[in-house]
Amino acid sequence: MAALVGDCIVDDLSFTFFQFTFIDFTVGHVGYDLDGEGIGAVALLLPQTYRLYNLELPPSTPPTPSNLLKKSIQILKSNSHKRNPTIPPDSIDVTLVRRSFDSRRKTLRTSGPVFNHVIDVCLSSQCSQILGEIKTINGKIERLPPSPSLPPSTPTLSFKKKPTIIITGSGPSGLFSALLLSRTKLFKIVLLERGQPVESRGKDIGKLIHRNQINPESNFAYGEGGAGTWSDGKLTTRIGRNSKSVRFVLSCFVKFGAPEWILTSGSPHLGTDNLVKILREMRKEIRSLGGEIRFGAKVTSLGYPENGTVKKVRVEYSDVIERGLGKEETERINRMARERVEIGSEDIGHSARDVYKMLHKEKIPLKPKPFAVGFRIEHPQSLINSLQYKEYSDQVVTGKKGTDLANGSKDIVEGVLPVASYRLATDLGYDGKINRPVYSFCMCPGGQIVPASTSEEETVVNGMSFSKRDSEFANSAVVVGVGEEGDEVLEEYWEKWGVLGGMYFQEDIERKSRELGGSNFTVPVQRLPNFLNSTLSPTLPKSSYRLPKKSSPLHTVYPPPNNQLPKARNNRNIRTTNSWLPRRIRVAAWRGD
Ligand SMILES: Cc1cc2nc3c(=O)[nH]c(=O)nc-3n(C[C@H](O)[C@H](O)[C@H](O)COP(=O)(O)OP(=O)(O)OC[C@H]3O[C@@H](n4cnc5c(N)ncnc54)[C@H](O)[C@@H]3O)c2cc1C
């Protein structure tokens, strides 16, 4: 959730925000083209950089710099117009752009799992001359334009008095908004977070896991860093991993202490332990730039804004325990907490249900969007490893060092594979009337299932892991899409609750799940074959969920047709699904995204 609240009108604010977003991570490519007519002969004498895609090495050949260099030279030679050129190895520089592990048994190009690389090779002018013209193919070998050295763009705005921008929520959206806006030094930033800083949030989460006691304002969903702090810390995205904004976010994490390999790994992962350290550093930078971060500060009203202008933000404060602050700083923060915040205008993100209700009550226009609901599903990690890697499964390493190595740190050693993960998706999940997307989501290898409820009346779980990813379990969400226009499943909810129908549907599911499980965050659990046959599981297997579990009819939680995972209409998909879903599986109610 990132509610940017400032005293400019909404459009101005969004424009400002996006413009500033790009300040720090500079410039695109300048438009001169070495392939251009008339300059080709000169170009061949200059150093040149090529990007090589799909450079594959089997697990038996460790992707060391020298092996990558050898493989790159092979590719360049086979695409050179010269016959068998001899290349001095020191005339080429190889830079790793991305590395991922493809565990498929057979692809068009390979007959077993491979490490797949994207590499930039920089050829000296001598080497360029030796190789002559290189055949370029889009998506395979591309010539990169030289990096320009343009000065970073500078903000053009100036104000007589610094406008104040209030940001609600210190989740990823709120924190990055605060960081970027603080760096412009053009605004006074106030970040309001209902939950606690990571130090005391960790203690609250400990109380929940060990003593079944929940703090409704500081838990797996609320507090510094937002819902993702006690999470798996996967940094994968479906919005283009090489895009400038994604690379910017990753490089920020590295600046704040994340391992450098997240910049090149195909499946970057931080783990809760790293996230906590990174968040402390982000907090420090925002404050050092003059930004205020107030914890225990819950926004309860935007003062019934008229014409899109917020006049007042009402905030309820609770006690805050922030370690590492001197007496003076603690007093300053306490003083700030007593001040009222009276500033205006808005642009709201998403999150807690009470926030949706508040926005709706205050007549702020809301628009529903489709979402997904389903279950967490858990297997022994060793089973996933053996399904994915077959004879290579004993090369899997866990533990911090092993994970770093397997994910692409510089000192790569032979025979090291990351804990296996999987992804399953079909848009042919047939529910008897329509096709629905069915997919696995947020897969946590070597992770655990955790209680993600924000109150005792609802039961909901999610997945998290530490950077070591060394738990004996693998879990992921398996979800079904709902909420497209005209979706019968939500019809009665839209009728009763209008735009908030989807939210009340979600609340109902979490309450039903609480009824099935019972108090103390007892989670209802069912083995997959029983779920599919609509029968109770007589016994439950071991699980990573540390609070109580109860065998329950999970097939009754969702209304038909979502009470069971929709069957795939296409036979091929059924087979794929069934071969992937082994019998030793258990499912637990899960809140979709
Ligand atoms: C256990 C778990 C594991 C996850 N794992 C991953 C993962 O591995 N990778 C991934 O990409 N995503 C993961 N997610 C999802 C990810 O966390 C969310 O997509 C992301 O946090 C959304 O960011 P956000 O800033 O929009 O909202 P949030 O992170 O939800 O942040 C909202 C913030 O606003 C605060 N807030 C709410 N209401 C108020 C109010 N009235 N006043 C003041 N503050 C308020 C909340 O306390 C919270 O800190 C996970 C989520 C959970 C719960």
Ligand as a Chemical Component Dictionary entry (heavy atoms), coordinates in Angstrom:
data_LIG
# 
_chem_comp.id                   LIG 
_chem_comp.type                 NON-POLYMER 
_chem_comp.pdbx_formal_charge   0 
_chem_comp.three_letter_code    LIG 
# 
loop_
_chem_comp_atom.comp_id 
_chem_comp_atom.atom_id 
_chem_comp_atom.alt_atom_id 
_chem_comp_atom.type_symbol 
_chem_comp_atom.charge 
_chem_comp_atom.model_Cartn_x 
_chem_comp_atom.model_Cartn_y 
_chem_comp_atom.model_Cartn_z 
_chem_comp_atom.pdbx_ordinal 
LIG C1  C1  C 0 3.965  -14.129 4.189  1  
LIG C2  C2  C 0 4.042  -13.413 2.848  2  
LIG C3  C3  C 0 5.003  -13.804 1.927  3  
LIG C4  C4  C 0 5.161  -13.134 0.715  4  
LIG N1  N1  N 0 6.198  -13.476 -0.089 5  
LIG C5  C5  C 0 6.447  -12.746 -1.205 6  
LIG C6  C6  C 0 7.601  -12.982 -1.993 7  
LIG O1  O1  O 0 8.413  -13.843 -1.690 8  
LIG N2  N2  N 0 7.800  -12.227 -3.099 9  
LIG C7  C7  C 0 6.912  -11.256 -3.463 10 
LIG O2  O2  O 0 7.139  -10.583 -4.475 11 
LIG N3  N3  N 0 5.804  -11.008 -2.728 12 
LIG C8  C8  C 0 5.565  -11.712 -1.622 13 
LIG N4  N4  N 0 4.445  -11.445 -0.866 14 
LIG C9  C9  C 0 3.527  -10.396 -1.341 15 
LIG C10 C10 C 0 4.121  -9.018  -1.062 16 
LIG O3  O3  O 0 4.438  -8.964  0.289  17 
LIG C11 C11 C 0 3.132  -7.919  -1.434 18 
LIG O4  O4  O 0 2.862  -7.994  -2.812 19 
LIG C12 C12 C 0 3.714  -6.557  -1.122 20 
LIG O5  O5  O 0 4.064  -6.495  0.240  21 
LIG C13 C13 C 0 2.716  -5.448  -1.454 22 
LIG O6  O6  O 0 3.338  -4.221  -1.161 23 
LIG P1  P1  P 0 2.524  -2.930  -0.747 24 
LIG O7  O7  O 0 3.525  -1.908  -0.336 25 
LIG O8  O8  O 0 1.580  -2.578  -1.811 26 
LIG O9  O9  O 0 1.609  -3.364  0.466  27 
LIG P2  P2  P 0 1.987  -3.995  1.894  28 
LIG O10 O10 O 0 3.289  -4.702  1.847  29 
LIG O11 O11 O 0 0.775  -4.740  2.329  30 
LIG O12 O12 O 0 2.216  -2.728  2.823  31 
LIG C14 C14 C 0 1.151  -2.004  3.347  32 
LIG C15 C15 C 0 1.660  -1.361  4.606  33 
LIG O13 O13 O 0 0.698  -0.405  5.003  34 
LIG C16 C16 C 0 0.485  -0.504  6.385  35 
LIG N5  N5  N 0 -0.885 -0.028  6.613  36 
LIG C17 C17 C 0 -2.058 -0.634  6.282  37 
LIG N6  N6  N 0 -3.096 0.133   6.660  38 
LIG C18 C18 C 0 -2.567 1.244   7.213  39 
LIG C19 C19 C 0 -3.151 2.400   7.805  40 
LIG N7  N7  N 0 -4.466 2.553   7.879  41 
LIG N8  N8  N 0 -2.310 3.344   8.317  42 
LIG C20 C20 C 0 -0.961 3.197   8.269  43 
LIG N9  N9  N 0 -0.368 2.105   7.732  44 
LIG C21 C21 C 0 -1.167 1.158   7.198  45 
LIG C22 C22 C 0 0.678  -1.968  6.712  46 
LIG O14 O14 O 0 1.050  -2.157  8.067  47 
LIG C23 C23 C 0 1.817  -2.346  5.759  48 
LIG O15 O15 O 0 3.075  -2.168  6.340  49 
LIG C24 C24 C 0 4.272  -12.097 0.362  50 
LIG C25 C25 C 0 3.254  -11.726 1.262  51 
LIG C26 C26 C 0 3.139  -12.363 2.488  52 
LIG C27 C27 C 0 2.059  -11.952 3.464  53 
# 
loop_
_chem_comp_bond.comp_id 
_chem_comp_bond.atom_id_1 
_chem_comp_bond.atom_id_2 
_chem_comp_bond.value_order 
_chem_comp_bond.pdbx_ordinal 
LIG C1  C2  SING 1  
LIG C2  C3  SING 2  
LIG C2  C26 DOUB 3  
LIG C3  C4  DOUB 4  
LIG C4  N1  SING 5  
LIG C4  C24 SING 6  
LIG N1  C5  DOUB 7  
LIG C5  C6  SING 8  
LIG C5  C8  SING 9  
LIG C6  O1  DOUB 10 
LIG C6  N2  SING 11 
LIG N2  C7  SING 12 
LIG C7  O2  DOUB 13 
LIG C7  N3  SING 14 
LIG N3  C8  DOUB 15 
LIG C8  N4  SING 16 
LIG N4  C9  SING 17 
LIG N4  C24 SING 18 
LIG C9  C10 SING 19 
LIG C10 O3  SING 20 
LIG C10 C11 SING 21 
LIG C11 O4  SING 22 
LIG C11 C12 SING 23 
LIG C12 O5  SING 24 
LIG C12 C13 SING 25 
LIG C13 O6  SING 26 
LIG O6  P1  SING 27 
LIG P1  O7  DOUB 28 
LIG P1  O8  SING 29 
LIG P1  O9  SING 30 
LIG O9  P2  SING 31 
LIG P2  O10 DOUB 32 
LIG P2  O11 SING 33 
LIG P2  O12 SING 34 
LIG O12 C14 SING 35 
LIG C14 C15 SING 36 
LIG C15 O13 SING 37 
LIG C15 C23 SING 38 
LIG O13 C16 SING 39 
LIG C16 N5  SING 40 
LIG C16 C22 SING 41 
LIG N5  C17 SING 42 
LIG N5  C21 SING 43 
LIG C17 N6  DOUB 44 
LIG N6  C18 SING 45 
LIG C18 C19 SING 46 
LIG C18 C21 DOUB 47 
LIG C19 N7  SING 48 
LIG C19 N8  DOUB 49 
LIG N8  C20 SING 50 
LIG C20 N9  DOUB 51 
LIG N9  C21 SING 52 
LIG C22 O14 SING 53 
LIG C22 C23 SING 54 
LIG C23 O15 SING 55 
LIG C24 C25 DOUB 56 
LIG C25 C26 SING 57 
LIG C26 C27 SING 58 
# 
